[in-house]
Amino acid sequence: MEHSRSKLPAMLAVLFCIALLAGVGVLLWKTLPEKQKPEQAETIQTDGVFSNEPTTVEPEREAPYEGELPGQAAQPATPDEQPQPGTDDQNETDPQTPDAPEASAAQQTAQALLDTMTDEEKIWQLFFVTPEAITNVNTATVAGETTKKALEQYPVGGIVYFAKNLEDREQTVALLENTQSYAKIPLFLGVDEEGGTVSRVGSNPAMGAQEFPSAQSLGEQADPAAVYQAGQDIGGTLHAIGFNMDFAPVADVSSGASAVIGSRSFGTDAQLCASLVSIMMQSLSAEEIVPCLKHFPGYGSAITDDHYGTSILTKTQEELEACDFLPFSSGIASGAPFVMVSHLSVPEVVGDETPSDLSSKIVSDLLRNKLGFTGVIITDSHQMASITDHYTPGEAAVKALQAGVDMILMPQDLQAAFDGVKQALSDGTLTQARIDESVLRILQVKAEYNILQ
């Protein structure tokens, strides 16, 4: 009995140790797994540098490239072959760079003719004159040996006729036919036939033509069909007689009763004028008559006639763009081949009183670049006082070409104007490229209207 009692404390000690070890084991079992949970890594803050979406990091490899990357052009094989901006290689590989348009038949014809011309022949093409300017007669009503020799000496680009030259239909047909037959390079044969008060053909009963309505009366009707019919009547009549160009339609927006332009404008509504100018222009073109929009940048608000001296327009560029430019923009969008620039001074735009046709701001910056006109730009008559009071014929011609004009209408002295341009070409004031640019435009319009045939 005493032996059993002596073993009891030892057994209790053993049991206590076992219980203690078991407790330690339970504690270890509970704590160690908590520290190893991988989910805890997802609580790391990345501050937006990494995407929250699952990604797979692939090892780098040099697999061969096949095809183009989406939205990118094919890349060259080596850095040395990288195309530079503006090179032909870039145009070939960049899908957003269109190919250069193929030259039209008219462009090809014009370029081929230009390539055969002498420097002097090119300069003469820049002038559009009266028949008297080359024949030195008082009034030209026939075209014979004198006209033939004159065109050999002065092979100008165009001839404009007035009422005094047009006695009757038969005489006019012969006059135009013979004149054209003498020209080495076919001529523009032009006339002012606007209808209404400016009518060289319709106002003469001996011409066998009807009287044509004024632009103002057509504007009051606001009937597109009537305007198109008037254009057809004018164009058909002129073409049958032998003309190939009409200095019309007037694209000026009248400012009202006090405006110098009077009944020659379609009216005071710029949007209406824009619509009717385009219709008239297209109807003339349909009859193979070259139309000419006039008088840029807009003569409708002028209250002084530039035939007799400086005429100043006080409008700003913003005002011109909101009103006066609209008919010109419409006509240009419809394919106008010619635009005439006036002698108006627009100091708010130009900065001084330089006539518009001698101002690069008006001719090049606004008409050529802003309105996007690519055809022939011609001056108004250089016999007007607004030109002759301030410039010699040579100075006016050179300044017009420097401004971006292509043709000079009726210089006060044709030979002096020609000599001025020739001298400017010789001394570098004008470049051959500048002359060629204008002559090419002139020849292209002639080709487009079948005048060169």
DRENVEX-69967 format. One line per field, with one value per residue (C-alpha): residue number from 1; residue in one letter; x, y, z. Coordinates in Angstrom, 3 decimals. Example, Ala and Ser with C-alpha at 12.3 -4.5 7.8 and 13.67 -1.06 7.14 Angstrom:
BEGIN
pamar <- (1;2)
vexlo <- (A;S)
X <- (12.300;13.670)
Y <- (-4.500;-1.060)
Z <- (7.800;7.140)
//
This chain:
BEGIN
pamar <- (1;2;3;4;5;6;7;8;9;10;11;12;13;14;15;16;17;18;19;20;21;22;23;24;25;26;27;28;29;30;31;32;33;34;35;36;37;38;39;40;41;42;43;44;45;46;47;48;49;50;51;52;53;54;55;56;57;58;59;60;61;62;63;64;65;66;67;68;69;70;71;72;73;74;75;76;77;78;79;80;81;82;83;84;85;86;87;88;89;90;91;92;93;94;95;96;97;98;99;100;101;102;103;104;105;106;107;108;109;110;111;112;113;114;115;116;117;118;119;120;121;122;123;124;125;126;127;128;129;130;131;132;133;134;135;136;137;138;139;140;141;142;143;144;145;146;147;148;149;150;151;152;153;154;155;156;157;158;159;160;161;162;163;164;165;166;167;168;169;170;171;172;173;174;175;176;177;178;179;180;181;182;183;184;185;186;187;188;189;190;191;192;193;194;195;196;197;198;199;200;201;202;203;204;205;206;207;208;209;210;211;212;213;214;215;216;217;218;219;220;221;222;223;224;225;226;227;228;229;230;231;232;233;234;235;236;237;238;239;240;241;242;243;244;245;246;247;248;249;250;251;252;253;254;255;256;257;258;259;260;261;262;263;264;265;266;267;268;269;270;271;272;273;274;275;276;277;278;279;280;281;282;283;284;285;286;287;288;289;290;291;292;293;294;295;296;297;298;299;300;301;302;303;304;305;306;307;308;309;310;311;312;313;314;315;316;317;318;319;320;321;322;323;324;325;326;327;328;329;330;331;332;333;334;335;336;337;338;339;340;341;342;343;344;345;346;347;348;349;350;351;352;353;354;355;356;357;358;359;360;361;362;363;364;365;366;367;368;369;370;371;372;373;374;375;376;377;378;379;380;381;382;383;384;385;386;387;388;389;390;391;392;393;394;395;396;397;398;399;400;401;402;403;404;405;406;407;408;409;410;411;412;413;414;415;416;417;418;419;420;421;422;423;424;425;426;427;428;429;430;431;432;433;434;435;436;437;438;439;440;441;442;443;444;445;446;447;448;449;450;451;452;453)
vexlo <- (M;E;H;S;R;S;K;L;P;A;M;L;A;V;L;F;C;I;A;L;L;A;G;V;G;V;L;L;W;K;T;L;P;E;K;Q;K;P;E;Q;A;E;T;I;Q;T;D;G;V;F;S;N;E;P;T;T;V;E;P;E;R;E;A;P;Y;E;G;E;L;P;G;Q;A;A;Q;P;A;T;P;D;E;Q;P;Q;P;G;T;D;D;Q;N;E;T;D;P;Q;T;P;D;A;P;E;A;S;A;A;Q;Q;T;A;Q;A;L;L;D;T;M;T;D;E;E;K;I;W;Q;L;F;F;V;T;P;E;A;I;T;N;V;N;T;A;T;V;A;G;E;T;T;K;K;A;L;E;Q;Y;P;V;G;G;I;V;Y;F;A;K;N;L;E;D;R;E;Q;T;V;A;L;L;E;N;T;Q;S;Y;A;K;I;P;L;F;L;G;V;D;E;E;G;G;T;V;S;R;V;G;S;N;P;A;M;G;A;Q;E;F;P;S;A;Q;S;L;G;E;Q;A;D;P;A;A;V;Y;Q;A;G;Q;D;I;G;G;T;L;H;A;I;G;F;N;M;D;F;A;P;V;A;D;V;S;S;G;A;S;A;V;I;G;S;R;S;F;G;T;D;A;Q;L;C;A;S;L;V;S;I;M;M;Q;S;L;S;A;E;E;I;V;P;C;L;K;H;F;P;G;Y;G;S;A;I;T;D;D;H;Y;G;T;S;I;L;T;K;T;Q;E;E;L;E;A;C;D;F;L;P;F;S;S;G;I;A;S;G;A;P;F;V;M;V;S;H;L;S;V;P;E;V;V;G;D;E;T;P;S;D;L;S;S;K;I;V;S;D;L;L;R;N;K;L;G;F;T;G;V;I;I;T;D;S;H;Q;M;A;S;I;T;D;H;Y;T;P;G;E;A;A;V;K;A;L;Q;A;G;V;D;M;I;L;M;P;Q;D;L;Q;A;A;F;D;G;V;K;Q;A;L;S;D;G;T;L;T;Q;A;R;I;D;E;S;V;L;R;I;L;Q;V;K;A;E;Y;N;I;L;Q)
X <- (0.000;2.769;4.545;1.535;1.342;4.997;4.384;1.399;3.371;5.547;2.549;0.923;4.106;4.164;0.520;1.186;4.085;1.959;-0.818;1.664;3.180;-0.286;-1.150;2.039;1.262;-2.211;-0.819;1.749;-0.916;-3.056;-0.373;1.971;-0.616;-1.875;1.509;1.721;-1.599;-0.780;-3.978;-2.304;-0.123;-3.189;-3.372;-0.098;-0.741;0.517;-0.548;-1.971;1.357;0.255;-2.963;-5.476;-6.230;-4.313;-1.379;1.029;4.655;6.085;9.820;11.526;11.927;12.928;10.163;10.038;7.677;4.756;2.420;1.856;0.950;-2.623;-2.744;0.932;2.787;5.311;8.658;11.939;14.400;17.148;17.312;19.361;16.363;13.995;12.241;12.566;9.567;8.625;10.498;9.064;9.593;7.236;4.563;4.782;4.449;2.129;-1.439;-2.694;-0.655;-2.572;-0.730;-0.127;-3.123;-2.484;-2.273;-5.478;-5.502;-5.757;-2.766;-0.717;-1.666;-0.822;2.522;3.488;2.772;4.548;7.667;7.851;7.468;10.204;10.601;9.137;6.129;5.447;5.492;3.105;0.600;0.216;-1.563;-5.244;-5.680;-7.944;-7.373;-6.360;-3.480;-1.698;-2.850;-2.558;-5.751;-8.423;-11.204;-10.653;-13.621;-11.827;-8.966;-6.677;-2.995;-2.510;-3.942;-1.890;1.371;0.330;-0.187;3.199;4.788;2.542;1.370;-0.831;-2.950;-6.313;-8.194;-11.239;-13.795;-16.125;-19.306;-17.382;-15.742;-19.041;-20.940;-23.162;-23.286;-21.639;-18.811;-18.172;-18.087;-15.459;-13.497;-13.214;-12.656;-9.841;-8.191;-8.112;-6.699;-3.670;-2.662;0.171;-1.236;-5.058;-6.491;-9.076;-11.626;-13.549;-16.355;-18.324;-21.796;-23.409;-26.879;-28.681;-26.560;-23.296;-24.139;-21.907;-23.860;-27.437;-27.806;-27.042;-30.015;-27.661;-26.077;-29.258;-29.385;-32.006;-31.574;-30.421;-31.846;-29.784;-28.441;-30.590;-33.811;-32.818;-32.056;-35.474;-37.073;-34.902;-35.651;-32.691;-34.265;-34.524;-30.880;-29.717;-31.770;-30.255;-26.778;-27.603;-28.941;-25.863;-23.413;-25.109;-25.193;-21.557;-20.358;-22.265;-20.633;-17.120;-16.387;-14.987;-14.936;-17.359;-16.253;-19.272;-20.986;-20.661;-20.158;-20.405;-22.992;-24.620;-24.797;-27.865;-28.947;-25.798;-23.445;-21.484;-22.231;-25.916;-28.068;-25.031;-25.280;-27.823;-28.764;-28.028;-28.505;-25.101;-26.527;-28.838;-25.969;-23.799;-26.432;-27.221;-23.573;-22.806;-25.802;-24.944;-21.325;-22.239;-24.697;-22.050;-19.563;-22.083;-22.049;-18.222;-17.841;-15.155;-16.853;-15.031;-16.168;-15.682;-14.681;-12.780;-12.617;-16.084;-17.063;-20.627;-19.963;-17.802;-19.276;-16.412;-15.740;-12.110;-12.205;-11.629;-9.289;-8.558;-11.608;-11.379;-13.359;-13.488;-14.515;-12.456;-11.430;-14.061;-16.766;-15.623;-15.593;-19.099;-20.603;-18.586;-16.563;-19.609;-20.457;-16.792;-16.490;-19.611;-18.344;-14.913;-16.509;-18.419;-15.224;-14.690;-11.796;-11.227;-11.509;-11.008;-9.468;-10.453;-8.329;-10.182;-8.003;-8.851;-6.616;-8.253;-6.978;-3.835;-2.582;-2.337;-4.080;-2.389;-4.894;-6.205;-4.783;-1.290;-1.565;-0.270;-2.496;-5.603;-4.462;-2.371;-3.270;-7.028;-8.092;-5.491;-4.880;-7.873;-10.549;-8.541;-8.781;-6.515;-7.570;-6.476;-6.465;-6.761;-6.614;-9.305;-8.317;-4.949;-6.127;-8.176;-7.035;-6.654;-3.650;-2.398;-2.337;0.199;2.141;3.818;2.563;5.706;5.493;1.825;2.362;5.313;3.587;0.503;2.580;4.481;1.134;0.127;-1.921;-1.705;-2.959;-2.891;-5.952;-5.503;-2.253;-2.045;1.002;1.362;4.993;6.038;4.280;5.952;9.361;8.843;8.096;11.016;13.395;12.048;12.689;16.199;17.169;15.578;12.619;10.488;11.593;11.054;9.205;6.757;6.087;5.727;3.257;0.901;1.309;0.546;-2.720;-3.650;-2.920;-4.735;-7.977;-7.613;-7.226;-10.176;-12.455;-11.185;-9.594;-6.253;-7.750)
Y <- (0.000;2.397;1.319;2.438;5.752;6.432;6.109;8.537;11.838;10.624;9.690;13.070;14.815;12.803;13.650;17.308;17.297;15.575;18.147;20.975;19.626;19.203;22.811;24.035;21.941;23.431;26.945;26.218;24.718;27.833;30.461;29.117;28.713;32.292;33.739;31.735;32.684;33.949;36.026;38.616;39.721;41.168;43.926;45.544;49.102;49.677;53.357;52.665;51.714;48.147;46.953;45.259;42.815;39.536;39.541;36.949;37.880;36.106;35.542;37.696;35.934;36.933;35.338;36.463;39.484;38.662;41.397;45.023;46.153;47.442;51.101;51.234;51.223;48.524;49.291;49.222;46.383;48.602;52.067;53.318;52.796;54.856;57.301;60.973;63.346;64.480;61.719;59.444;56.411;57.833;58.497;54.902;53.365;55.781;54.676;58.153;59.893;59.815;59.268;62.366;62.828;61.851;64.813;65.410;65.482;69.292;69.521;67.263;69.289;72.549;71.280;69.900;73.270;75.199;73.103;74.295;78.020;80.646;82.946;85.862;83.846;82.981;86.657;87.641;85.030;87.026;89.895;90.240;93.313;95.115;94.575;98.232;97.671;95.384;96.827;100.538;101.310;103.559;100.974;97.369;95.918;93.602;91.184;91.019;91.358;94.006;91.714;88.791;90.737;92.173;88.717;87.609;90.571;90.471;86.878;87.806;85.402;87.019;89.802;91.586;93.285;96.197;97.428;99.594;96.476;94.666;96.223;93.305;89.545;88.659;91.165;89.956;86.279;87.051;89.291;86.598;83.703;85.437;86.693;83.213;81.730;84.041;83.085;80.606;79.806;80.023;83.084;83.826;85.904;87.736;90.228;91.832;90.346;90.548;91.430;94.612;97.756;95.965;94.254;94.423;91.888;91.806;95.600;95.698;94.649;94.085;91.186;89.140;88.372;88.957;91.449;89.710;90.532;92.301;90.417;92.554;91.578;87.906;88.319;89.837;86.788;84.480;81.730;79.399;78.120;81.668;82.351;79.134;79.955;83.445;81.929;79.458;82.225;84.395;81.509;79.995;83.339;84.160;80.686;80.822;84.136;82.938;84.172;81.712;83.878;86.144;88.534;87.537;86.846;89.703;88.128;91.369;91.707;95.116;97.294;99.094;101.936;104.003;101.220;101.836;98.301;99.119;96.641;94.548;92.653;89.921;91.813;92.575;89.040;87.344;83.829;84.493;86.023;82.992;80.605;82.547;83.290;79.574;78.759;81.449;80.350;76.716;77.573;79.621;76.779;74.339;76.431;76.229;79.832;80.553;82.491;84.996;85.885;89.572;91.851;90.276;91.014;92.475;95.726;95.820;98.229;100.655;104.142;105.523;104.276;103.135;104.042;107.610;107.255;105.422;103.697;102.727;99.956;100.291;96.699;94.410;90.910;89.450;91.553;90.519;86.848;87.059;88.646;89.572;86.360;84.068;84.334;83.899;80.845;79.372;79.954;78.549;75.444;75.010;75.083;78.721;78.936;82.726;85.374;89.082;91.160;94.815;97.890;98.563;99.628;97.760;99.336;97.421;94.221;95.262;97.952;100.661;101.822;99.407;98.346;94.832;93.372;94.529;93.163;89.699;89.794;89.994;87.904;85.155;85.038;85.403;84.418;81.773;80.284;81.002;80.520;77.796;79.174;77.298;78.857;82.015;85.317;88.382;92.080;94.564;96.979;98.608;101.658;102.819;105.900;103.944;102.295;104.900;107.696;105.803;103.301;103.019;100.155;98.147;98.724;97.767;94.577;93.443;94.216;92.298;89.237;89.517;89.595;86.334;87.512;85.455;87.883;91.662;93.119;96.055;97.703;101.382;100.650;97.004;97.193;99.040;96.474;93.611;95.279;95.779;92.095;91.039;93.283;91.961;88.438;89.388;91.059;88.407;90.457;87.753;84.157;81.948;79.516;82.272;83.064;79.397;78.871;81.499;80.467;76.864;77.929;79.974;77.118;74.621;76.637;76.939;73.169;72.514;74.647;73.143;76.417;74.791;72.380)
Z <- (0.000;0.825;-2.422;-4.516;-2.755;-3.519;-7.295;-7.383;-7.406;-10.264;-12.367;-11.763;-12.858;-16.077;-16.832;-16.187;-18.635;-21.279;-20.842;-21.069;-24.289;-25.760;-24.987;-26.608;-29.685;-29.957;-29.741;-32.457;-34.690;-34.440;-34.976;-37.652;-40.483;-39.909;-40.857;-44.080;-45.709;-49.291;-49.415;-47.177;-50.149;-51.883;-49.267;-50.472;-51.785;-55.321;-55.622;-59.085;-60.630;-61.264;-62.782;-60.505;-63.313;-63.360;-65.766;-67.017;-67.458;-70.446;-70.845;-73.492;-76.799;-80.332;-82.327;-85.974;-86.621;-88.862;-90.163;-89.117;-85.640;-85.421;-86.428;-87.367;-90.641;-91.461;-89.850;-91.758;-91.216;-89.780;-88.179;-91.131;-93.368;-91.210;-93.597;-92.824;-92.784;-96.271;-98.125;-100.767;-98.512;-95.922;-98.527;-99.637;-96.166;-94.341;-95.024;-94.099;-96.814;-100.127;-103.364;-105.470;-107.802;-111.368;-113.729;-115.693;-119.464;-119.334;-116.999;-119.241;-122.324;-120.572;-119.299;-122.695;-124.317;-121.571;-122.131;-125.757;-125.054;-124.974;-121.979;-123.938;-125.081;-121.455;-120.448;-123.245;-122.059;-118.841;-120.620;-121.546;-123.770;-126.218;-129.962;-130.223;-127.788;-130.255;-133.608;-132.745;-134.659;-133.185;-133.329;-134.363;-136.223;-138.647;-138.276;-141.267;-141.987;-139.304;-136.629;-137.893;-137.633;-134.273;-132.790;-134.102;-132.319;-129.225;-128.651;-125.687;-123.667;-124.328;-126.090;-124.668;-126.905;-126.221;-127.849;-130.331;-131.782;-132.372;-135.279;-136.160;-135.884;-139.214;-138.717;-135.159;-136.146;-138.809;-136.432;-133.774;-136.157;-138.015;-134.844;-133.372;-136.568;-136.380;-132.849;-132.353;-128.904;-128.965;-127.253;-124.639;-126.571;-123.883;-123.411;-120.586;-120.939;-117.516;-118.768;-117.764;-117.939;-118.830;-122.085;-125.163;-127.209;-125.929;-126.061;-129.812;-131.964;-134.923;-133.026;-133.418;-129.714;-127.050;-124.254;-121.110;-117.663;-115.031;-112.047;-109.761;-111.534;-111.336;-107.652;-107.048;-108.667;-106.540;-109.042;-109.667;-112.886;-114.266;-113.399;-115.047;-118.161;-118.328;-118.108;-120.844;-123.076;-122.553;-122.867;-125.905;-127.679;-126.975;-127.975;-131.264;-132.158;-131.322;-127.801;-125.291;-122.148;-120.302;-117.543;-115.478;-113.127;-110.655;-107.215;-105.240;-102.454;-102.740;-99.645;-100.953;-103.184;-102.628;-103.767;-106.966;-108.152;-108.600;-110.530;-111.482;-108.162;-107.412;-104.255;-100.611;-99.262;-99.217;-99.074;-102.033;-104.013;-103.236;-104.552;-107.731;-108.575;-108.513;-110.715;-113.266;-113.364;-113.975;-116.748;-118.570;-118.222;-119.658;-122.851;-123.013;-121.903;-119.310;-116.476;-114.267;-110.749;-109.966;-108.147;-105.206;-102.279;-102.830;-104.518;-103.216;-100.346;-102.321;-102.723;-104.857;-108.395;-108.764;-112.463;-111.325;-108.358;-105.136;-103.708;-100.044;-98.374;-94.584;-93.781;-91.603;-92.656;-90.330;-91.967;-95.441;-94.485;-93.017;-96.119;-99.211;-99.440;-99.462;-103.211;-104.129;-101.876;-103.455;-106.979;-106.147;-104.630;-107.894;-109.954;-110.937;-113.441;-113.154;-110.443;-111.057;-108.250;-107.985;-107.243;-103.994;-101.071;-97.857;-95.189;-92.317;-93.944;-95.815;-93.452;-96.114;-99.293;-101.698;-104.390;-103.761;-106.983;-105.955;-102.413;-101.519;-98.425;-100.610;-103.581;-102.008;-98.314;-98.700;-102.223;-103.001;-99.545;-97.314;-99.987;-101.729;-105.264;-107.694;-111.003;-112.830;-110.946;-113.179;-112.300;-113.145;-115.918;-115.317;-117.244;-114.240;-112.354;-109.124;-110.834;-113.310;-110.698;-108.585;-110.715;-114.097;-116.327;-115.553;-111.807;-111.680;-113.689;-111.577;-108.276;-109.393;-110.250;-106.971;-105.158;-106.829;-109.820;-113.033;-115.706;-116.087;-117.763;-120.139;-119.020;-119.909;-122.094;-123.111;-124.249;-121.086;-118.929;-120.806;-120.493;-116.767;-116.223;-118.425;-116.460;-113.143;-114.370;-115.419;-112.136;-109.921;-108.684;-110.296;-110.787;-113.807;-111.565;-110.627;-114.293;-115.209;-112.387;-113.806;-117.432;-116.527;-114.873;-117.959;-120.347;-118.158;-118.250;-122.003;-122.224;-119.913;-122.083;-125.366;-126.454;-127.209;-129.737)
//
